[in-house]
Amino acid sequence: YQQANVDLVKNYVKAVEEMDFDAMETYLDDNYLGMGPSYGDSIQKAEAVKNWKYNIENLYESIHYNRSRFVAVTIPDGDNKGAWVANWAELTIIYKDGMGTATIWANTNYMVENGKILRSLTFYNEADALRQLGYRIVPAELSE
């Protein structure tokens, strides 16, 4: 089953790279919960698909996984007990309308159950992506 889970996640990542939000939806369980990249961020399946659709139509010109590795792991107990697939990737996002390009290291862990992605935990450095797009982070007391 571990190889089947890796193949499922690879297909999901391929759908992300091809910006195929219809295919993305088929890989997500109806009870899907995505968490991250920031602490406290969470999204359910319908919202996730709606966000991907919006981003593909309005924000992203392309998403390319320059390097990507997958490994299946089983968590034997606790809150996150189950079958997981970890993906470590270097990816480049080109934004529409000349907004720029960002290359990031991203780590996403996918919980797989009954042939669908039930949960994901995504981590990447949002500040680095924003810096690459020309944003500056300024303390509130300095921006007033």
C-alpha positions as CSV (number, residue, x, y, z in Angstrom):
1,Y,0.0,0.0,0.0
2,Q,2.9,2.4,0.6
3,Q,3.8,2.6,-3.1
4,A,0.2,3.2,-3.9
5,N,0.1,6.1,-1.5
6,V,3.3,7.5,-3.0
7,D,1.8,7.2,-6.5
8,L,-1.4,9.0,-5.3
9,V,0.6,11.9,-3.9
10,K,2.8,12.0,-7.0
11,N,-0.3,12.3,-9.1
12,Y,-1.7,15.1,-6.9
13,V,1.6,17.0,-7.1
14,K,1.5,16.5,-10.9
15,A,-2.0,18.0,-11.0
16,V,-0.7,20.9,-8.9
17,E,2.2,21.5,-11.4
18,E,-0.2,21.2,-14.3
19,M,-2.6,23.5,-12.5
20,D,-5.4,21.1,-13.0
21,F,-7.8,21.9,-10.1
22,D,-10.4,19.4,-11.3
23,A,-7.8,16.6,-11.0
24,M,-6.6,18.0,-7.6
25,E,-10.2,17.7,-6.3
26,T,-10.4,13.9,-7.2
27,Y,-7.4,13.1,-5.1
28,L,-8.7,14.8,-1.9
29,D,-11.0,13.0,0.5
30,D,-14.4,14.7,1.2
31,N,-13.2,15.2,4.8
32,Y,-9.8,16.6,3.7
33,L,-8.2,19.1,6.0
34,G,-5.1,21.1,4.9
35,M,-3.0,22.8,7.4
36,G,-0.2,25.4,7.0
37,P,2.0,27.1,6.0
38,S,1.4,29.3,9.0
39,Y,0.4,28.1,12.4
40,G,-3.3,28.1,12.7
41,D,-3.9,28.0,8.9
42,S,-6.4,25.4,7.9
43,I,-8.7,24.7,5.0
44,Q,-11.3,22.1,4.0
45,K,-11.7,20.4,0.6
46,A,-14.3,22.8,-0.9
47,E,-12.3,25.9,0.2
48,A,-9.0,24.3,-1.0
49,V,-10.4,23.6,-4.4
50,K,-11.9,27.1,-4.6
51,N,-8.6,28.7,-3.6
52,W,-6.6,26.6,-6.2
53,K,-9.1,27.6,-8.9
54,Y,-8.8,31.3,-8.0
55,N,-5.0,31.2,-7.8
56,I,-4.7,29.3,-11.1
57,E,-7.0,31.7,-12.9
58,N,-5.8,34.9,-11.3
59,L,-2.4,34.6,-9.6
60,Y,-0.1,31.8,-10.9
61,E,1.4,31.7,-14.4
62,S,3.1,28.4,-13.6
63,I,4.3,26.2,-10.8
64,H,7.3,24.0,-11.5
65,Y,8.8,21.4,-9.1
66,N,12.5,21.7,-9.9
67,R,13.3,18.9,-7.5
68,S,11.0,16.7,-5.6
69,R,11.3,13.6,-3.3
70,F,8.7,11.4,-1.8
71,V,8.8,8.9,1.1
72,A,6.1,6.8,2.7
73,V,6.0,6.6,6.5
74,T,3.6,5.1,9.0
75,I,2.9,6.8,12.3
76,P,2.0,4.0,14.7
77,D,0.1,5.9,17.3
78,G,-1.1,9.2,18.6
79,D,-3.2,12.0,17.0
80,N,-1.6,11.6,13.6
81,K,-1.6,7.8,13.5
82,G,-1.8,6.5,10.0
83,A,-0.1,6.2,6.6
84,W,1.7,9.4,5.4
85,V,3.6,10.4,2.4
86,A,6.2,13.2,2.8
87,N,7.2,15.4,-0.1
88,W,10.3,17.6,0.0
89,A,10.5,20.0,-3.0
90,E,12.2,23.0,-4.5
91,L,9.6,24.7,-6.6
92,T,9.4,27.8,-8.6
93,I,6.2,29.9,-8.9
94,I,5.9,32.4,-11.7
95,Y,3.1,34.9,-11.0
96,K,0.9,36.6,-13.6
97,D,1.0,40.2,-14.6
98,G,4.7,40.7,-14.0
99,M,4.4,40.2,-10.2
100,G,7.6,38.2,-10.2
101,T,9.0,34.7,-9.5
102,A,9.6,32.9,-6.2
103,T,11.6,29.8,-5.7
104,I,11.0,28.1,-2.4
105,W,11.7,24.9,-0.4
106,A,8.4,23.3,0.5
107,N,7.7,20.3,2.7
108,T,4.3,18.8,2.6
109,N,3.2,15.7,4.5
110,Y,0.0,14.0,3.2
111,M,-2.1,11.6,5.3
112,V,-3.6,9.0,3.0
113,E,-6.6,6.9,3.8
114,N,-8.7,4.7,1.6
115,G,-6.9,5.9,-1.6
116,K,-7.5,9.6,-0.9
117,I,-5.6,12.5,0.7
118,L,-7.3,13.0,4.0
119,R,-5.0,15.6,5.5
120,S,-1.9,17.7,4.6
121,L,0.6,19.7,6.6
122,T,2.5,22.2,4.5
123,F,5.6,24.2,5.5
124,Y,7.5,26.9,3.6
125,N,9.1,30.2,4.4
126,E,6.3,32.7,3.5
127,A,8.6,35.7,4.3
128,D,11.2,34.5,1.8
129,A,8.6,34.1,-1.0
130,L,7.4,37.6,-0.3
131,R,10.9,39.0,-0.2
132,Q,11.6,37.5,-3.6
133,L,8.5,39.2,-4.9
134,G,9.8,42.6,-3.7
135,Y,7.9,43.0,-0.4
136,R,9.6,44.3,2.7
137,I,8.5,43.4,6.2
138,V,8.5,46.5,8.3
139,P,7.6,46.7,12.0
140,A,4.3,48.4,12.6
141,E,5.9,51.2,14.6
142,L,8.1,52.1,11.7
143,S,5.4,52.1,9.1
144,E,3.2,54.7,10.8
